[in-house]
Amino acid sequence: MRVKCYFTGDLVDSYLNTIALASALGARALAGQGVLPTRLSAVDEAGSIDVLCADKTGTLTANQLRVTNLWVVPWSTDAWLLTMATLASSTSGDDPVDGAIRTAAAGHGDPHPPMLQHFTAFDPAKKMSEATAVDAQGGALRIVKGAYATVSTLVPAVAALAAAAHDFESRGLRVLAVAAGPPATMTILGLIALSDPARSDSATLICQLKSLGVRTVMVTGDAPATALIVARSVGIDGTPFPPGAIPTTLQPSQHAIFSGVLPEDKFKLVKAFQASGHAVGMCGDGANDAPALRQAHMGIAVSTATDVAKSAAGMVLINPGLGGIVAAVTEGRITYQRILTYALNSITKKIVQVLFLGAGLLMTGHAILTPMLMIIVMMAGDFLGMSLTTDHVRPSQQPNRWDIGKLTKVGIVMGCAELAFCVGVIAIGYYGLQMPLLEVQTLAFIALVSGNQASMYALRSRGRLWSAPGPSRWLVASSVLDLAIAGILATMGLLMAPVSLNIVLMAMAGSLLYACLADQVKCMTFRRFTIS
């Protein structure tokens, strides 16, 4: 029982330390690309997402809003329309829509505007902002600015208004309606159309995400026609989600465009995708987005996000656009591949070490490794395994999915292959060369060290051994140091019986031949258990 607990505890502790180190290295790499993880686990989470819910404004578009068209009713003017819209806009500069309206009104508004009394900021639930003012005659004015569909319900119907709004939306413009007048008798003043062109790199980045197995879904509060035009321009395919409540389960393949979405709908959408078995990434920037960011597997606070959104997210983007998300997904997949190699290597080593002791006992009638040799083997293996966190690997082409059962089966197969090599080496020394027991113990130590090296290099590639990128300098240095120390200890007889240099070199050369065999076994096993 003590042996079992030590074995399990050693494996788990070493594994957790390696995950932390691999994630820390991934986080450092992402920081250099303008992505700041708020926790280490976010690096692995980024590699697991297969659905990305991306906001339109500022993520898919350049967030450079400007007023391009005005439509006014006969009893109003362009100047009066912009003046009233400005009174119902914030002055903080945080809202790009309000900033674009103020810019358009500068020098073109009414020179004698009403006196502002009170301003109510934009409410996502109501889809409008509001202000009260006093005109030159002392009369009270109520001013409303917001989505056309919302404002049009507050005022008497006006001919051609709907057609004008539809025309703007069909051109991909964001449409706002402005109404003003005495509180009980407000009338529509006109429409303001704003353009926000898609980012030049959005289509390319969405294509890259698609190649990585991540489906991008647009989530926006804009009108359906506007959302559809922008979605098509950046390469988001799929049908728009019809108006109505979001169901409890939903497949992202059914719909790719969700328009007129409220902050609480984002939370429901994330849960619906998750209920269908998907790992979801969610972009957000406002305090109201915090629940959705927290619920998602990977919450992503965009560059303009509030502090509340950033604290709820797993990653914060420094630069606008999807570039940081692609980098996060790629780095998450790289981290996963490094940890996967370490996990397979660790399972293989533990199986070999346990079974090798039994096999040696049956062959010689004595312990094939002394306690000191076992400690050295484990220390050397852990030192080499930790260097795998720096290895050069290719990112996974599909989202990360851990299957411990498959990894254990692969580890057992590879462990049996390495066991056969190690047993073969000591059999040659004990039966063929008639080496004394103490020298056989040293030979067993060399066989384990070199066999672990061969298995590790075979496991670090998902295809043939030579198809993998070159190992990192830390991995190479660890390997050289590992073998050099083992060879020096064995030939000089430090902490073990000495053996000749020829014996050590022959055992290490045999591990090179075993590496080729292990590579063949690995390829067949990976295909059988679909490890990629």
VEXDREN-2710 file (C-alpha; in Angstrom, 1 decimal):
% VEXDREN-2710
k/r/px/py/pz
1/MET/0.0/0.0/0.0
2/ARG/2.9/2.4/0.8
3/VAL/4.5/1.7/-2.5
4/LYS/1.2/2.3/-4.4
5/CYS/0.6/5.6/-2.6
6/TYR/4.2/6.7/-3.2
7/PHE/3.9/5.8/-6.9
8/THR/0.6/7.6/-7.4
9/GLY/1.6/10.6/-5.4
10/ASP/4.9/11.0/-7.2
11/LEU/3.2/10.8/-10.6
12/VAL/0.4/13.3/-9.7
13/ASP/2.8/15.8/-8.1
14/SER/5.2/15.7/-10.9
15/TYR/2.4/16.0/-13.5
16/LEU/0.8/19.0/-11.7
17/ASN/4.2/20.7/-11.5
18/THR/4.8/20.1/-15.2
19/ILE/1.3/21.5/-16.1
20/ALA/2.1/24.6/-14.1
21/LEU/5.5/25.1/-15.8
22/ALA/4.1/24.4/-19.3
23/SER/1.2/26.8/-18.7
24/ALA/3.6/29.5/-17.3
25/LEU/5.8/29.2/-20.4
26/GLY/2.7/29.5/-22.6
27/ALA/1.4/32.5/-20.7
28/ARG/4.8/34.2/-21.2
29/ALA/4.7/33.5/-24.9
30/LEU/1.1/34.9/-25.1
31/ALA/2.1/38.1/-23.2
32/GLY/4.6/38.8/-26.0
33/GLN/1.7/38.6/-28.5
34/GLY/-0.6/41.0/-26.7
35/VAL/-2.7/38.4/-24.7
36/LEU/-2.7/38.5/-20.9
37/PRO/-4.0/35.3/-19.2
38/THR/-5.6/36.1/-15.8
39/ARG/-4.9/32.6/-14.6
40/LEU/-2.6/29.8/-15.7
41/SER/-5.4/27.3/-16.5
42/ALA/-6.7/29.7/-19.2
43/VAL/-3.8/28.7/-21.4
44/ASP/-5.0/25.1/-21.6
45/GLU/-8.6/26.2/-21.8
46/ALA/-7.9/28.3/-24.8
47/GLY/-6.8/25.2/-26.7
48/SER/-9.9/23.3/-25.9
49/ILE/-12.6/25.7/-27.3
50/ASP/-14.4/24.6/-30.5
51/VAL/-16.9/27.5/-30.6
52/LEU/-16.1/31.2/-30.4
53/CYS/-18.9/33.7/-29.7
54/ALA/-17.4/37.0/-31.1
55/ASP/-18.9/40.4/-30.7
56/LYS/-19.2/42.5/-33.9
57/THR/-18.2/46.0/-32.9
58/GLY/-14.5/46.3/-32.1
59/THR/-13.8/42.6/-32.6
60/LEU/-14.8/41.8/-36.1
61/THR/-15.0/45.5/-37.1
62/ALA/-12.5/48.2/-36.7
63/ASN/-14.6/50.1/-34.1
64/GLN/-14.1/53.3/-36.0
65/LEU/-17.6/54.4/-36.2
66/ARG/-18.5/57.5/-38.2
67/VAL/-21.8/59.0/-39.3
68/THR/-22.2/58.5/-43.0
69/ASN/-26.0/59.2/-43.7
70/LEU/-28.8/61.1/-42.2
71/TRP/-32.5/60.9/-42.9
72/VAL/-34.8/63.6/-41.5
73/VAL/-38.5/64.2/-41.4
74/PRO/-39.9/67.3/-43.2
75/TRP/-40.3/69.3/-39.9
76/SER/-36.7/68.8/-38.8
77/THR/-33.2/69.5/-40.2
78/ASP/-29.9/67.8/-40.2
79/ALA/-28.5/70.3/-37.6
80/TRP/-31.5/69.8/-35.3
81/LEU/-31.3/66.0/-35.6
82/LEU/-27.6/66.0/-34.7
83/THR/-28.1/68.5/-31.9
84/MET/-30.8/66.4/-30.2
85/ALA/-28.7/63.2/-30.7
86/THR/-25.8/64.9/-29.0
87/LEU/-27.8/65.9/-26.0
88/ALA/-28.7/62.2/-25.6
89/SER/-25.1/61.1/-25.9
90/SER/-22.5/60.6/-23.1
91/THR/-19.5/62.9/-22.8
92/SER/-17.2/60.4/-21.2
93/GLY/-15.7/59.2/-24.6
94/ASP/-16.1/55.5/-23.7
95/ASP/-19.0/54.9/-26.1
96/PRO/-17.8/54.9/-29.7
97/VAL/-21.3/55.5/-31.0
98/ASP/-21.8/58.7/-28.9
99/GLY/-18.3/59.8/-29.9
100/ALA/-19.1/59.5/-33.6
101/ILE/-22.3/61.5/-33.2
102/ARG/-20.5/64.3/-31.3
103/THR/-17.8/64.4/-34.0
104/ALA/-20.5/64.7/-36.7
105/ALA/-22.3/67.4/-34.8
106/ALA/-19.2/69.5/-34.2
107/GLY/-19.7/72.6/-36.3
108/HIS/-22.9/71.3/-37.8
109/GLY/-25.3/71.4/-34.9
110/ASP/-27.7/74.1/-33.8
111/PRO/-25.8/77.1/-32.5
112/HIS/-28.3/77.6/-29.7
113/PRO/-29.1/74.1/-28.3
114/PRO/-31.6/73.4/-25.5
115/MET/-30.1/73.3/-22.0
116/LEU/-29.5/69.8/-20.8
117/GLN/-31.1/68.9/-17.5
118/HIS/-30.5/65.2/-17.1
119/PHE/-28.9/62.4/-19.1
120/THR/-29.5/58.6/-18.8
121/ALA/-26.8/56.5/-20.3
122/PHE/-27.5/53.8/-22.9
123/ASP/-29.4/50.8/-21.4
124/PRO/-28.7/47.6/-23.3
125/ALA/-32.0/46.2/-22.1
126/LYS/-34.0/49.2/-23.4
127/LYS/-31.6/49.7/-26.4
128/MET/-31.7/53.5/-26.0
129/SER/-30.3/56.5/-24.1
130/GLU/-32.4/59.4/-22.9
131/ALA/-32.1/63.0/-21.9
132/THR/-34.3/65.9/-20.6
133/ALA/-33.7/69.5/-21.6
134/VAL/-35.3/72.9/-21.6
135/ASP/-35.7/74.8/-24.8
136/ALA/-35.4/78.6/-25.4
137/GLN/-39.0/79.2/-24.4
138/GLY/-38.6/77.2/-21.1
139/GLY/-40.5/74.2/-22.4
140/ALA/-39.5/70.7/-21.2
141/LEU/-38.1/68.4/-23.8
142/ARG/-37.7/64.6/-23.7
143/ILE/-35.0/63.3/-26.1
144/VAL/-34.6/59.6/-27.0
145/LYS/-31.8/58.1/-29.1
146/GLY/-31.5/54.3/-29.7
147/ALA/-32.3/51.4/-32.0
148/TYR/-34.8/52.1/-34.7
149/ALA/-37.0/49.2/-33.6
150/THR/-37.2/50.6/-30.1
151/VAL/-37.6/54.3/-30.7
152/SER/-40.2/53.9/-33.5
153/THR/-42.6/52.3/-30.9
154/LEU/-42.5/55.5/-28.8
155/VAL/-43.7/57.9/-31.4
156/PRO/-46.5/58.2/-34.1
157/ALA/-45.7/56.3/-37.3
158/VAL/-44.1/58.2/-40.1
159/ALA/-44.4/57.2/-43.7
160/ALA/-41.1/56.1/-45.4
161/LEU/-39.3/55.8/-42.0
162/ALA/-39.3/52.0/-42.1
163/ALA/-38.1/51.9/-45.7
164/ALA/-35.2/54.3/-44.9
165/ALA/-34.1/52.2/-42.0
166/HIS/-34.2/49.0/-44.0
167/ASP/-32.2/50.7/-46.8
168/PHE/-29.5/51.7/-44.3
169/GLU/-29.4/48.3/-42.6
170/SER/-29.2/46.4/-46.0
171/ARG/-26.0/48.3/-46.6
172/GLY/-24.5/47.1/-43.4
173/LEU/-24.9/50.4/-41.6
174/ARG/-25.8/50.7/-37.9
175/VAL/-29.1/52.7/-37.7
176/LEU/-30.2/54.9/-34.8
177/ALA/-33.4/56.8/-34.5
178/VAL/-33.8/60.1/-32.6
179/ALA/-37.1/61.4/-31.2
180/ALA/-37.7/64.6/-29.3
181/GLY/-40.5/66.9/-28.0
182/PRO/-42.7/67.5/-25.0
183/PRO/-42.7/64.3/-22.9
184/ALA/-46.3/63.4/-23.8
185/THR/-46.0/64.3/-27.5
186/MET/-42.6/63.3/-28.8
187/THR/-42.1/63.0/-32.6
188/ILE/-39.5/61.3/-34.6
189/LEU/-36.7/63.6/-35.9
190/GLY/-34.9/61.2/-38.2
191/LEU/-32.4/58.4/-38.6
192/ILE/-28.6/58.4/-38.1
193/ALA/-26.6/55.8/-40.0
194/LEU/-23.1/54.9/-38.9
195/SER/-20.6/52.8/-40.7
196/ASP/-18.1/50.5/-38.9
197/PRO/-16.1/48.7/-41.5
198/ALA/-14.9/45.1/-40.9
199/ARG/-11.3/44.8/-39.9
200/SER/-9.1/43.9/-42.9
201/ASP/-7.7/40.8/-41.1
202/SER/-11.0/39.5/-39.7
203/ALA/-11.8/37.2/-42.7
204/THR/-8.3/35.7/-42.6
205/LEU/-8.3/35.1/-38.8
206/ILE/-11.8/33.5/-38.9
207/CYS/-10.4/31.2/-41.6
208/GLN/-7.5/30.3/-39.4
209/LEU/-9.8/29.6/-36.5
210/LYS/-11.9/27.4/-38.8
211/SER/-8.7/25.4/-39.8
212/LEU/-8.1/24.9/-36.1
213/GLY/-11.6/23.4/-35.6
214/VAL/-13.1/26.5/-34.0
215/ARG/-16.4/27.7/-35.4
216/THR/-17.0/31.5/-35.1
217/VAL/-20.4/32.8/-34.2
218/MET/-21.3/36.5/-34.3
219/VAL/-23.2/37.8/-31.3
220/THR/-24.3/41.4/-31.6
221/GLY/-27.0/43.8/-30.4
222/ASP/-27.3/45.3/-33.9
223/ALA/-30.2/44.8/-36.3
224/PRO/-30.4/41.5/-38.2
225/ALA/-29.8/43.0/-41.6
226/THR/-26.7/44.9/-40.4
227/ALA/-25.3/41.8/-38.7
228/LEU/-25.9/39.6/-41.7
229/ILE/-24.0/42.0/-44.1
230/VAL/-21.0/42.2/-41.7
231/ALA/-21.0/38.5/-41.1
232/ARG/-20.9/37.7/-44.7
233/SER/-18.1/40.2/-45.3
234/VAL/-15.8/38.5/-42.8
235/GLY/-16.6/34.9/-43.9
236/ILE/-19.1/33.8/-41.2
237/ASP/-21.4/31.4/-42.9
238/GLY/-24.6/29.9/-41.5
239/THR/-28.2/31.1/-41.0
240/PRO/-29.2/33.9/-38.7
241/PHE/-31.0/32.9/-35.5
242/PRO/-34.7/33.9/-35.7
243/PRO/-36.1/36.4/-33.2
244/GLY/-37.1/34.7/-29.9
245/ALA/-35.9/33.2/-26.7
246/ILE/-32.6/31.1/-26.9
247/PRO/-33.3/27.4/-26.2
248/THR/-31.6/25.5/-23.4
249/THR/-29.5/23.4/-25.9
250/LEU/-28.3/24.7/-29.3
251/GLN/-25.8/23.5/-31.8
252/PRO/-23.5/26.2/-33.3
253/SER/-23.8/24.5/-36.7
254/GLN/-27.5/25.5/-36.8
255/HIS/-27.0/29.2/-36.6
256/ALA/-24.0/31.5/-36.9
257/ILE/-25.5/35.0/-36.5
258/PHE/-27.3/36.1/-33.3
259/SER/-28.5/39.7/-33.6
260/GLY/-30.4/42.0/-31.2
261/VAL/-28.8/40.1/-28.4
262/LEU/-29.0/41.4/-24.8
263/PRO/-26.2/40.8/-22.3
264/GLU/-28.3/38.2/-20.5
265/ASP/-28.9/36.4/-23.8
266/LYS/-25.1/36.0/-24.2
267/PHE/-25.1/34.0/-20.9
268/LYS/-27.9/31.9/-22.1
269/LEU/-26.2/31.3/-25.5
270/VAL/-23.0/30.1/-23.8
271/LYS/-24.9/27.7/-21.6
272/ALA/-27.0/26.4/-24.6
273/PHE/-23.8/25.6/-26.5
274/GLN/-22.2/24.0/-23.5
275/ALA/-25.3/21.9/-22.9
276/SER/-24.8/20.6/-26.4
277/GLY/-21.3/19.4/-25.5
278/HIS/-19.2/22.2/-26.8
279/ALA/-16.3/24.1/-25.2
280/VAL/-17.1/27.8/-25.7
281/GLY/-15.0/31.0/-25.9
282/MET/-16.9/34.2/-25.3
283/CYS/-15.8/37.8/-26.2
284/GLY/-17.1/40.7/-24.1
285/ASP/-16.3/44.2/-23.1
286/GLY/-19.0/45.5/-20.7
287/ALA/-19.9/44.9/-17.0
288/ASN/-23.1/43.2/-18.2
289/ASP/-21.0/40.7/-20.1
290/ALA/-19.3/39.4/-16.9
291/PRO/-21.8/36.5/-16.3
292/ALA/-21.2/35.2/-19.9
293/LEU/-17.5/35.6/-19.6
294/ARG/-17.4/33.7/-16.3
295/GLN/-19.6/30.9/-17.6
296/ALA/-17.6/30.3/-20.8
297/HIS/-14.8/27.8/-20.9
298/MET/-12.6/30.8/-21.9
299/GLY/-13.8/34.3/-21.3
300/ILE/-12.1/36.9/-23.4
301/ALA/-12.1/40.5/-22.5
302/VAL/-11.4/42.6/-25.6
303/SER/-9.0/45.6/-25.5
304/THR/-11.7/48.1/-24.7
305/ALA/-13.3/46.1/-21.9
306/THR/-14.3/47.4/-18.5
307/ASP/-12.5/46.3/-15.3
308/VAL/-15.4/44.1/-14.3
309/ALA/-15.3/42.3/-17.7
310/LYS/-11.5/41.9/-17.4
311/SER/-11.7/40.4/-13.9
312/ALA/-14.4/37.9/-15.1
313/ALA/-12.4/36.8/-18.2
314/GLY/-9.7/34.2/-18.4
315/MET/-7.8/36.3/-21.0
316/VAL/-7.5/40.0/-21.7
317/LEU/-6.6/41.2/-25.2
318/ILE/-4.3/44.2/-25.5
319/ASN/-4.9/44.7/-29.2
320/PRO/-8.2/44.8/-31.0
321/GLY/-9.4/42.1/-33.3
322/LEU/-9.2/38.3/-33.4
323/GLY/-5.4/38.1/-33.7
324/GLY/-5.0/37.6/-30.0
325/ILE/-7.6/34.8/-29.9
326/VAL/-5.9/32.9/-32.7
327/ALA/-2.6/33.2/-30.8
328/ALA/-4.3/32.0/-27.6
329/VAL/-5.8/29.0/-29.3
330/THR/-2.6/28.1/-31.0
331/GLU/-0.5/28.5/-27.8
332/GLY/-3.0/26.4/-25.9
333/ARG/-2.7/23.6/-28.4
334/ILE/1.1/23.8/-28.2
335/THR/0.9/23.6/-24.4
336/TYR/-1.4/20.6/-24.7
337/GLN/1.0/18.8/-27.0
338/ARG/3.9/19.3/-24.6
339/ILE/1.8/18.1/-21.6
340/LEU/0.5/15.2/-23.6
341/THR/4.1/14.0/-24.4
342/TYR/5.0/14.4/-20.8
343/ALA/2.0/12.4/-19.6
344/LEU/2.7/9.6/-22.1
345/ASN/6.3/9.6/-21.1
346/SER/5.5/9.5/-17.4
347/ILE/3.0/6.6/-17.7
348/THR/5.5/4.7/-19.8
349/LYS/8.3/5.2/-17.3
350/LYS/6.3/4.2/-14.2
351/ILE/5.1/1.0/-15.8
352/VAL/8.6/0.1/-16.9
353/GLN/10.1/0.8/-13.5
354/VAL/7.6/-1.3/-11.6
355/LEU/7.6/-4.3/-14.0
356/PHE/11.3/-4.1/-14.5
357/LEU/12.0/-4.7/-10.8
358/GLY/9.8/-7.8/-10.9
359/ALA/11.4/-9.1/-14.1
360/GLY/14.9/-8.6/-12.7
361/LEU/14.0/-10.4/-9.5
362/LEU/12.8/-13.4/-11.5
363/MET/15.9/-13.5/-13.6
364/THR/18.6/-13.0/-11.0
365/GLY/16.8/-13.9/-7.7
366/HIS/17.9/-10.5/-6.4
367/ALA/16.8/-6.9/-6.6
368/ILE/17.9/-5.6/-10.0
369/LEU/18.2/-2.0/-8.7
370/THR/19.4/-0.7/-5.4
371/PRO/17.4/2.0/-3.7
372/MET/20.1/4.5/-4.6
373/LEU/19.9/3.6/-8.3
374/MET/16.1/3.8/-8.2
375/ILE/16.4/7.4/-6.8
376/ILE/18.9/8.4/-9.5
377/VAL/16.7/6.9/-12.3
378/MET/13.7/8.8/-11.1
379/MET/15.5/12.1/-10.6
380/ALA/17.1/11.8/-14.1
381/GLY/13.7/11.0/-15.6
382/ASP/11.9/13.9/-13.9
383/PHE/14.7/16.3/-14.9
384/LEU/14.4/15.2/-18.6
385/GLY/10.6/15.2/-18.4
386/MET/10.4/18.8/-17.2
387/SER/12.5/19.9/-20.1
388/LEU/9.6/18.7/-22.4
389/THR/7.7/21.8/-21.4
390/THR/10.1/23.8/-23.6
391/ASP/10.0/21.4/-26.6
392/HIS/9.3/22.5/-30.1
393/VAL/6.0/21.0/-31.1
394/ARG/3.2/21.5/-33.7
395/PRO/-0.1/22.7/-32.3
396/SER/-3.0/20.3/-32.4
397/GLN/-5.3/20.7/-35.5
398/GLN/-8.4/20.0/-33.4
399/PRO/-9.5/21.2/-29.9
400/ASN/-7.8/19.7/-26.9
401/ARG/-9.6/16.6/-25.5
402/TRP/-8.1/14.7/-22.6
403/ASP/-8.9/10.9/-22.6
404/ILE/-7.0/9.4/-19.6
405/GLY/-8.2/5.9/-20.6
406/LYS/-6.6/6.1/-24.0
407/LEU/-3.4/7.6/-22.6
408/THR/-3.1/4.8/-20.1
409/LYS/-3.5/2.1/-22.8
410/VAL/-0.9/3.8/-25.0
411/GLY/1.4/4.1/-22.0
412/ILE/1.0/0.4/-21.2
413/VAL/1.9/-0.6/-24.8
414/MET/4.9/1.6/-24.9
415/GLY/5.9/0.6/-21.4
416/CYS/5.9/-3.1/-22.4
417/ALA/8.0/-2.2/-25.5
418/GLU/10.6/-0.5/-23.3
419/LEU/10.4/-3.3/-20.7
420/ALA/11.3/-5.8/-23.4
421/PHE/14.4/-3.7/-24.4
422/CYS/15.6/-3.3/-20.7
423/VAL/15.1/-7.0/-20.0
424/GLY/16.9/-7.9/-23.2
425/VAL/19.9/-5.7/-22.1
426/ILE/20.3/-7.3/-18.7
427/ALA/19.6/-10.8/-20.1
428/ILE/22.6/-10.3/-22.5
429/GLY/24.8/-9.1/-19.6
430/TYR/23.6/-11.7/-17.0
431/TYR/23.3/-14.8/-19.2
432/GLY/25.5/-13.9/-22.3
433/LEU/28.4/-12.0/-20.7
434/GLN/28.1/-13.7/-17.3
435/MET/28.5/-10.4/-15.5
436/PRO/28.4/-10.4/-11.7
437/LEU/25.2/-9.3/-10.0
438/LEU/26.5/-5.9/-9.0
439/GLU/27.6/-5.1/-12.5
440/VAL/24.2/-6.3/-13.8
441/GLN/22.6/-3.8/-11.5
442/THR/24.7/-1.0/-13.1
443/LEU/23.8/-2.3/-16.5
444/ALA/20.1/-2.2/-15.5
445/PHE/20.6/1.4/-14.5
446/ILE/22.1/2.3/-17.9
447/ALA/19.4/0.4/-19.7
448/LEU/16.6/2.3/-17.9
449/VAL/18.2/5.7/-18.5
450/SER/18.9/5.1/-22.2
451/GLY/15.6/3.3/-22.7
452/ASN/13.7/6.2/-21.2
453/GLN/15.5/8.6/-23.6
454/ALA/14.6/6.4/-26.6
455/SER/10.9/6.2/-25.6
456/MET/10.7/10.0/-24.9
457/TYR/12.1/10.9/-28.3
458/ALA/9.7/8.4/-30.0
459/LEU/6.7/9.8/-28.1
460/ARG/7.4/13.5/-28.7
461/SER/6.2/13.2/-32.3
462/ARG/2.7/12.2/-33.4
463/GLY/4.0/10.8/-36.7
464/ARG/7.3/9.3/-37.5
465/LEU/10.2/10.1/-35.2
466/TRP/12.0/12.2/-37.8
467/SER/8.8/14.2/-38.8
468/ALA/8.7/16.2/-35.6
469/PRO/10.3/19.7/-35.3
470/GLY/13.8/19.7/-33.9
471/PRO/14.0/19.4/-30.1
472/SER/14.5/22.6/-28.0
473/ARG/18.0/23.4/-26.7
474/TRP/16.8/22.7/-23.2
475/LEU/15.6/19.2/-24.1
476/VAL/18.9/18.5/-26.0
477/ALA/21.0/19.8/-23.1
478/SER/18.9/17.7/-20.6
479/SER/19.4/14.6/-22.7
480/VAL/23.1/15.0/-23.1
481/LEU/23.6/15.8/-19.4
482/ASP/21.4/12.9/-18.4
483/LEU/23.4/10.4/-20.5
484/ALA/26.7/11.9/-19.6
485/ILE/26.1/11.7/-15.8
486/ALA/24.8/8.2/-16.1
487/GLY/27.9/7.1/-18.1
488/ILE/30.3/8.8/-15.7
489/LEU/28.7/7.2/-12.7
490/ALA/28.7/3.8/-14.3
491/THR/32.3/3.8/-15.6
492/MET/33.8/5.3/-12.5
493/GLY/31.8/3.2/-10.1
494/LEU/30.2/6.0/-8.2
495/LEU/27.2/4.8/-6.1
496/MET/27.3/1.5/-8.1
497/ALA/29.7/-1.1/-9.3
498/PRO/31.9/0.0/-12.2
499/VAL/31.5/-1.4/-15.7
500/SER/33.6/-0.8/-18.8
501/LEU/33.0/2.1/-21.2
502/ASN/32.3/-0.4/-24.0
503/ILE/29.4/-1.9/-22.1
504/VAL/27.9/1.5/-21.5
505/LEU/28.3/2.5/-25.1
506/MET/26.9/-0.8/-26.3
507/ALA/23.8/-0.3/-24.1
508/MET/23.3/3.2/-25.3
509/ALA/23.8/2.2/-29.0
510/GLY/21.2/-0.5/-28.4
511/SER/18.8/2.2/-27.2
512/LEU/19.1/3.9/-30.7
513/LEU/18.0/0.7/-32.4
514/TYR/15.2/0.4/-29.8
515/ALA/14.1/4.0/-30.6
516/CYS/13.4/3.0/-34.2
517/LEU/11.4/0.0/-33.0
518/ALA/9.5/2.1/-30.4
519/ASP/8.7/4.6/-33.1
520/GLN/7.0/1.9/-35.2
521/VAL/5.1/0.6/-32.1
522/LYS/4.1/4.2/-31.3
523/CYS/2.7/4.9/-34.8
524/MET/0.6/1.7/-34.7
525/THR/-0.7/2.5/-31.2
526/PHE/-1.5/6.1/-31.9
527/ARG/-3.5/5.1/-35.0
528/ARG/-5.3/2.5/-33.0
529/PHE/-6.3/4.9/-30.2
530/THR/-6.5/8.1/-32.4
531/ILE/-3.8/10.1/-30.6
532/SER/-3.0/13.2/-32.6
END
